[in-house]
Amino acid sequence: MKKLSTITITFILFFLLFSQSPAQVKNIKELTVVVPAESIAKFIRPLLPYNINIGDNFSGSFWVQSIENIKIIKDRVSFSAHIYGKDIVYTAKIGKQTASFKVGNVNLRNDWQASLRYDKSKKKLYIRPQIESPQNKQDFSQGDILIDTLFNALSDMEYPIDISRIKPITAELYDTELTINTDIYDVYAVKNMLFIEVIPTAQKKGAPTQK
């Protein structure tokens, strides 16, 4: 079930945090990376469709076909997701027996809103997704009904994501190798932009990390 939550919930977050955007200096210790919603959409588009795994109970092929209508308001990200699945089979253990149910294909479109909360002491970002199911449920296939039900069951729960450190950057300057480690200080969203405050520390090769 937790694997299923990462399909739409953390898929968008991955691109939000690691999209390349110009950094703006906030003060001596911290830098603020500003990520506009338009930049996120442009970054994600060429990476789709994206193959996903929603858990050991399912077999077949699942894809994120599209993520659109990305909007950022105060500590909340909203977007539309299109999930496609082919030849899906759901396997469940009933007592001592294992039963398989042929689900068929999935062609599901949902709107999501995900609230953000960053815990500075634990260096974890907490995401609380809320799904808005489409109105045309009478047109759902049995696969659409099953996946939509699972998404609804996982909706409105808070999920922690460990983003304590971004991958270090290594560069060479005047024959000296430098490594820049970056710790995330804060994450928040407002006015259609995501703000990521980071604290960089530089280290020469073979030297202790600067405090």
Disulfide bonds with the S-S distance in Angstrom:
none
